Amino acid sequence: MIKIKTDEQIGLMAASGKITGRILNELAELIRPGVSTMDINRFVEDAILAEGMTPTFKGYNGFPASACVSVNEELVHGIPSEARILKAGDIVSVDIGVTNKGWISDAARTYPVGEVSKTAARIIKAAEDSFFRGLELCRVGHRLTDVGHAIQACIEAEGFSVVLDYVGHGVGRDMHEDPQVKNYGEPGCGPKLTKGMALAIEPMLTEGVSDVRTQNDGWTVVTLDGKLAAHYENTVIITDDAPWVITLDE
């Protein structure tokens, strides 16, 4: 069942989203060669706690950290480690959730580490561009698959592959709510977008094949062919007018 949020609930989510967006922006300055993925996690956790809010991911289904930090061929759910040191040419996605008085925002970015290859730069940009292409369809009256279709078209036009096994989702008091928000599919299907829907829209794409697998740690999802992956996510509120992206710190 899709849970429609009240104005009060959306306000609590928006306060969380402002912090989420700010932290993700600040990470662009932290992420550089020589930084460990645990350094990123510590920064995220400290920043959330300093605001009197809670890191949503920590302990969620047993996840051991406050941020998912995924490097190169790792698509999502990478576990931070002191031993994983970023080097020039890497790309790293950071996915975080922030809970404010029980209400959640969820967002992710993929960052270059120093100078990166043209392909790496292109896949990072394609992840972001495809989100905003889908966002254009996030208006009352459109159907959910209109969003996914637009995302898929953008990704494939750049020569990359859409991951089929992982999708976006509704978000609110629970991190994963109905509906699923697929990054692919035919337009004109699924529920109509309605004022008060809160959606975590998150294009996930790969340089090569779309197939992925989970590593032995039970969390880290990697591309089957070892090629690059990228991830870009925001929490979006459907309004009577333009969609409200609450996790962009502008």
C-alpha positions as CSV (number, residue, x, y, z in Angstrom):
1,M,0.0,0.0,0.0
2,I,1.3,3.4,-0.9
3,K,1.4,5.7,2.1
4,I,0.5,9.4,1.4
5,K,2.3,11.8,3.6
6,T,0.7,14.8,5.4
7,D,2.2,18.2,5.3
8,E,3.5,17.7,8.8
9,Q,5.2,14.5,8.0
10,I,6.7,15.9,4.8
11,G,8.1,18.8,6.9
12,L,9.9,16.3,9.2
13,M,11.3,14.5,6.1
14,A,12.4,17.7,4.6
15,A,14.3,18.7,7.7
16,S,16.1,15.3,7.4
17,G,16.6,15.7,3.7
18,K,18.3,19.1,4.1
19,I,20.9,17.4,6.3
20,T,21.3,14.5,3.9
21,G,21.9,16.8,1.0
22,R,24.3,19.0,2.9
23,I,26.4,16.0,4.0
24,L,26.6,14.6,0.5
25,N,27.7,18.0,-0.8
26,E,30.4,18.2,1.8
27,L,31.7,14.8,1.0
28,A,32.9,16.1,-2.4
29,E,35.7,17.9,-0.4
30,L,36.6,15.0,1.7
31,I,36.8,12.3,-1.0
32,R,40.3,12.2,-2.4
33,P,43.2,9.8,-2.8
34,G,44.4,8.4,0.5
35,V,41.0,8.6,2.3
36,S,39.6,5.3,3.6
37,T,36.0,4.3,3.1
38,M,35.8,4.2,6.9
39,D,36.8,7.9,7.0
40,I,33.8,8.6,4.8
41,N,31.5,6.6,7.2
42,R,32.8,8.5,10.2
43,F,32.3,11.8,8.6
44,V,28.7,10.9,7.7
45,E,27.8,9.5,11.1
46,D,29.3,12.4,13.1
47,A,27.5,14.9,10.9
48,I,24.2,13.2,11.3
49,L,24.5,12.9,15.1
50,A,25.7,16.5,15.4
51,E,22.2,17.5,14.1
52,G,20.4,15.4,16.7
53,M,19.3,13.0,14.1
54,T,19.9,9.2,13.6
55,P,21.8,7.4,10.9
56,T,19.1,5.3,9.3
57,F,21.3,2.6,7.9
58,K,23.2,1.7,11.0
59,G,21.8,-1.6,12.2
60,Y,19.2,-1.8,9.5
61,N,18.8,-5.5,8.9
62,G,22.2,-5.8,10.6
63,F,24.1,-3.4,8.4
64,P,27.2,-2.4,10.4
65,A,27.7,1.3,9.3
66,S,26.0,4.6,8.8
67,A,26.9,4.9,5.1
68,C,27.1,2.5,2.2
69,V,30.4,3.2,0.5
70,S,30.9,1.4,-2.8
71,V,34.0,1.6,-5.0
72,N,34.4,1.1,-8.8
73,E,32.6,-2.2,-9.6
74,E,30.7,-2.1,-6.4
75,L,27.1,-1.0,-7.1
76,V,25.6,-0.6,-3.7
77,H,25.8,-1.6,0.0
78,G,29.6,-1.5,0.3
79,I,30.7,-1.9,3.9
80,P,33.2,0.8,5.0
81,S,36.7,-0.4,6.0
82,E,39.8,1.2,7.4
83,A,41.7,-1.0,4.9
84,R,40.0,0.2,1.8
85,I,41.9,3.3,0.7
86,L,40.8,5.3,-2.2
87,K,43.2,6.0,-5.0
88,A,43.3,8.4,-7.9
89,G,41.1,7.1,-10.8
90,D,38.5,5.4,-8.5
91,I,34.9,6.3,-8.4
92,V,33.0,5.9,-5.1
93,S,29.2,6.0,-4.4
94,V,28.0,7.0,-1.0
95,D,24.4,6.2,0.0
96,I,23.1,7.6,3.3
97,G,19.8,7.8,5.2
98,V,18.9,10.3,7.9
99,T,16.0,9.8,10.4
100,N,14.4,12.8,12.0
101,K,11.8,12.1,14.7
102,G,11.0,8.8,12.9
103,W,10.9,10.2,9.4
104,I,13.5,9.3,6.8
105,S,15.3,10.8,3.8
106,D,17.5,8.7,1.6
107,A,20.0,9.8,-1.1
108,A,23.2,8.8,-2.8
109,R,25.9,10.3,-5.0
110,T,28.8,8.9,-7.0
111,Y,32.1,10.9,-6.8
112,P,35.4,10.8,-8.8
113,V,38.5,10.3,-6.8
114,G,41.1,12.7,-8.2
115,E,41.5,12.4,-12.0
116,V,39.3,9.7,-13.5
117,S,39.0,8.2,-17.0
118,K,36.6,9.5,-19.5
119,T,34.4,6.5,-19.1
120,A,34.3,7.0,-15.3
121,A,33.3,10.6,-15.7
122,R,30.6,9.7,-18.2
123,I,29.0,7.1,-16.1
124,I,28.9,9.4,-13.1
125,K,27.2,12.1,-15.2
126,A,24.8,9.6,-16.8
127,A,23.6,8.5,-13.3
128,E,22.9,12.1,-12.4
129,D,21.4,13.1,-15.7
130,S,19.1,10.1,-15.8
131,F,17.7,11.0,-12.4
132,F,16.8,14.5,-13.5
133,R,15.3,13.1,-16.7
134,G,13.0,10.9,-14.6
135,L,12.3,13.9,-12.3
136,E,10.7,15.7,-15.2
137,L,7.9,13.1,-15.1
138,C,7.4,13.3,-11.4
139,R,4.1,15.2,-11.6
140,V,0.5,14.5,-10.6
141,G,-1.2,12.5,-13.3
142,H,1.8,10.8,-14.7
143,R,2.2,7.1,-14.0
144,L,5.1,5.5,-12.1
145,T,6.6,3.8,-15.1
146,D,6.8,7.0,-17.0
147,V,9.6,7.9,-14.6
148,G,11.5,4.6,-15.0
149,H,11.1,4.7,-18.8
150,A,12.7,8.1,-19.0
151,I,15.6,7.0,-16.7
152,Q,16.2,3.9,-18.9
153,A,16.2,5.9,-22.1
154,C,18.7,8.3,-20.8
155,I,21.1,5.6,-19.5
156,E,20.9,3.5,-22.6
157,A,21.4,6.5,-24.9
158,E,24.8,6.9,-23.2
159,G,25.7,3.3,-23.9
160,F,25.4,2.1,-20.3
161,S,23.2,-0.7,-18.9
162,V,20.3,-0.3,-16.4
163,V,20.6,-2.6,-13.4
164,L,17.3,-4.7,-13.2
165,D,17.8,-6.4,-9.8
166,Y,17.7,-3.2,-7.7
167,V,15.1,-0.4,-7.8
168,G,14.0,2.7,-6.0
169,H,11.2,2.7,-3.5
170,G,8.7,4.7,-1.4
171,V,10.1,6.2,1.8
172,G,8.7,7.7,5.0
173,R,8.6,6.2,8.4
174,D,10.0,3.1,6.9
175,M,13.1,3.2,4.7
176,H,11.6,0.9,2.1
177,E,7.9,1.4,1.4
178,D,5.6,0.8,-1.6
179,P,5.8,1.4,-4.4
180,Q,8.9,0.0,-6.1
181,V,10.3,2.6,-8.4
182,K,11.9,0.8,-11.3
183,N,14.6,2.4,-13.5
184,Y,13.2,0.7,-16.6
185,G,10.0,-0.4,-18.3
186,E,7.2,0.8,-20.6
187,P,5.5,4.1,-19.9
188,G,1.9,4.4,-18.9
189,C,1.8,1.7,-16.3
190,G,1.6,1.4,-12.6
191,P,-0.1,3.8,-10.1
192,K,-0.7,7.4,-10.9
193,L,1.5,9.9,-9.1
194,T,-0.4,11.6,-6.4
195,K,0.3,14.6,-4.1
196,G,1.9,13.4,-0.9
197,M,3.8,10.5,-2.4
198,A,7.5,10.3,-1.2
199,L,9.8,8.4,-3.5
200,A,13.5,7.5,-3.3
201,I,14.4,7.6,-7.0
202,E,17.8,6.0,-7.6
203,P,19.2,5.2,-11.1
204,M,21.7,2.4,-10.9
205,L,23.8,1.6,-14.0
206,T,26.8,-0.3,-15.2
207,E,29.5,0.2,-17.7
208,G,29.1,-3.3,-19.1
209,V,26.6,-6.1,-18.5
210,S,23.6,-5.3,-16.2
211,D,24.1,-8.5,-14.1
212,V,25.3,-8.2,-10.5
213,R,26.0,-10.5,-7.6
214,T,26.4,-10.1,-3.9
215,Q,29.8,-10.8,-2.3
216,N,30.4,-13.2,0.5
217,D,30.0,-10.4,3.1
218,G,26.3,-10.7,2.4
219,W,26.0,-7.0,1.5
220,T,28.3,-5.6,-1.2
221,V,26.8,-5.9,-4.6
222,V,29.2,-5.9,-7.5
223,T,29.0,-6.0,-11.3
224,L,29.3,-9.5,-12.7
225,D,32.0,-8.5,-15.3
226,G,34.0,-6.3,-12.9
227,K,33.3,-3.1,-14.8
228,L,32.2,0.2,-13.3
229,A,28.9,1.0,-11.6
230,A,27.3,4.2,-10.6
231,H,24.4,5.3,-8.4
232,Y,22.5,8.6,-7.9
233,E,19.5,9.0,-5.6
234,N,17.3,11.6,-4.1
235,T,14.1,11.6,-2.0
236,V,11.3,13.3,-4.0
237,I,8.0,14.6,-2.8
238,I,5.1,14.7,-5.3
239,T,3.3,18.1,-5.0
240,D,0.5,19.8,-6.9
241,D,3.2,21.6,-8.9
242,A,6.8,20.7,-9.5
243,P,8.3,17.8,-7.7
244,W,10.2,18.7,-4.5
245,V,13.7,17.1,-4.2
246,I,14.2,17.4,-0.4
247,T,17.8,15.9,-0.5
248,L,19.3,18.6,-2.6
249,D,21.2,21.2,-0.5
250,E,21.0,24.3,-2.7
